[in-house]
Amino acid sequence: MMAAERNTNLKVLSDIELEEKFANQQLNRNMLWRLLPLLKPVKNYILTAVVMEIILVGFVFLRPYFIQQAIDHGLLYQTEAAAAASQKLVIGIDWHVIDWALAGLAGMWAARFVFAGLSQYFSGTAAIRILNQLRVNLFSHVQQLSVAYFDRTKSGRIVSRIDRDIDALEPLLIQGPPEIFSALLRFVMAASILLWVSPTLFYHLALVIPLLILSSMLFRRLSGHHFARVAENRARFTAHLVETVAGVRIIKQTVQEDSNLKRYRGLVDAFIHSLVQSNIASGWFTHFTGVLTILGLMLLLVAGGQEVTLGHLTLGQFAASLFYVYMFLGPLQELGDLVERYTNGVASAQRIFLLLDTQAEVVDSADARSLDTIKGEVAFKNVLFSYLPDHSRPVIKHLNLKVPAGQVLAIVGPTGHGKSTLIQLLTRFYDVQQGQVLIDGVDIRHLTQRNLRQHVGVVLQDNVLFSGTIIDNLKLAKPHAQQAEFEQAAAELGIDDLITRLPHGYQTEVGAMGSHLSHGQRQLVCLLRAYLANPTILILDEATSAVDIQTERRIQHALRRLCEGRTAIIIAHRLATIRDADLIAVIHHGELAELGPHSQLIQNNGKYADLYHAYEAGEQL
Ligand SMILES: Nc1ncnc2c1ncn2[C@@H]1O[C@H](COP(=O)(O)OP(=O)(O)OP(=O)(O)O)[C@@H](O)[C@H]1O
């Protein structure tokens, strides 16, 4: 029920609205229970770290024992009778006991050093394993999400979650359990020993506990909301940074550096403001626990002094009690840090689960199947589609269009009228709201997305190459092919000389997003990649940017070769290049306005003829 509610909310609210909502609300206590299963794979490491902490605590408790032994037995006092007559006086030293106590203390310190190192090693290893696993899980989940999610979520917000929010979990998830356990153990042991040694001291100290519980509850109330807001504001400026890096050329071209910097500064200021607010709300707690510790010590000195004077405690027991009190109050002081860590980690966990809970909108149906081969007939049947969640203002309106297998269809129409949207529907980046998209008569929702995208290849305008060599990029289409196969394919497309002329031929590094190659070179490598993938249906979003006439010819030649023997759908911007297409579809306001070959549409003297004449006139200018 809860999961269902969560998912309904996710559908209705945008990512940013949801984060705002979370940033403004109290933290969800259940978050900790959702985090615990993550520890399962490393539970042995954490348990070992906990055991190390128990041993360390044991050593800590040996310290007052050695000191008490040194004082009560290492120092020689007057006889009982003399002590009864006057004050108890030290009259000598038993070096044997003192040496033994000092050796015990030194051995204990050495052992603590070793065990503290081991504890760090085990919790550190657990941290690396579990957080990296979480990173991989998030990454894999992000890859599965539908395109619509990326439409509404800034990439920097996702980066911030996989990076910063996971880091923020480390102190909570990994160092947290052994440290909390150790603090609790020290607290309970010190309290029990104090109660045993001197109930009066214990009762005096217990007075500070209610104050501490009340103050930590208040702290969580005050600071939880602030930590969430800090995390949210950090995500905002990270998102802006990522967008700036991606769009740096546009920013430079449009001379927007100053205003962009102003925006960034505004976001950083908002972050700092929330950080200051958060520090104001949470800074008092550590100091407050410090004051409580001093209060506890004062109570001890008053009550303890009285107990020694009354002869209820030996001097050694009193000195040892000072350590127990320290061990009793120490964990309370650490609590400030632990509660802060917990609250901060839960705020990040909430953001991580928000991402993990986001469901892909386009999913494979339970009975989705895979077709080994297809003929390549494509049909849009009464398709209605809107990008808006309430399905208002449709971009495609009851569109019917059929492309027989092996034919070339060119889609033309004014800008923003729905041409690219048709392609997004055919590749199932979005699902139609009404009607069907069919391949060989099969509704594409009945195919697995993987199978569909194996049969439908796409070469987009903004051709993307990944960092790596040309070969690395070609291997995306054909992972097991050897260089000779790539060379042969390039020769078939007539672009082999172009690649071999590059500084390192097929081993040339293409740079981030292919930035080391020219626009034309990038396009040709993408065409080669599509050729190697050998899809039955090929979609080409024709590039609008101008290339030199020679490259243009090469691209046209490669395109013709690429389209041979497959169904091709070309979104055409330069109408001269599509005159030979078997069919031309004119899309107008999301509807099919005209369909037919070039000559017929020119004869009809309708919308296509208008577009074509306008295009010709533009070319002649
Ligand atoms: N991801 C999206 N979210 C919301 N609206 C969108 C999205 N993508 C496109 N649109 C809108 O849908 C309409 C059709 O866009 P589409 O990209 O299909 O047009 P187009 O005909 O391919 O244009 P162009 O020739 O300029 O590429 C436009 O009004 C556009 O603003």
The ligand as a Gaussian input file, in Angstrom:
#p B3LYP/6-31G(d) Opt

LIG

0 1
 N       10.589000      15.725000     -24.097000
 C        9.610000      16.579000     -24.350000
 N        8.817000      17.006000     -23.363000
 C        7.805000      17.858000     -23.619000
 N        7.512000      18.330000     -24.825000
 C        8.277000      17.946000     -25.869000
 C        9.366000      17.058000     -25.675000
 N        9.945000      16.844000     -26.865000
 C        9.263000      17.581000     -27.757000
 N        8.262000      18.232000     -27.175000
 C        7.272000      19.095000     -27.828000
 O        6.585000      18.306000     -28.781000
 C        6.361000      19.034000     -29.988000
 C        6.910000      18.238000     -31.170000
 O        8.312000      18.130000     -31.028000
 P        9.194000      17.313000     -32.072000
 O       10.583000      17.300000     -31.548000
 O        8.541000      16.013000     -32.341000
 O        9.106000      18.246000     -33.359000
 P        9.868000      18.114000     -34.744000
 O        8.799000      18.186000     -35.798000
 O       10.736000      16.933000     -34.780000
 O       10.724000      19.445000     -34.759000
 P       12.140000      19.740000     -35.434000
 O       11.941000      19.743000     -36.896000
 O       12.423000      21.106000     -34.937000
 O       13.101000      18.719000     -34.962000
 C        7.041000      20.382000     -29.794000
 O        6.034000      21.308000     -29.483000
 C        7.949000      20.193000     -28.625000
 O        8.010000      21.364000     -27.866000

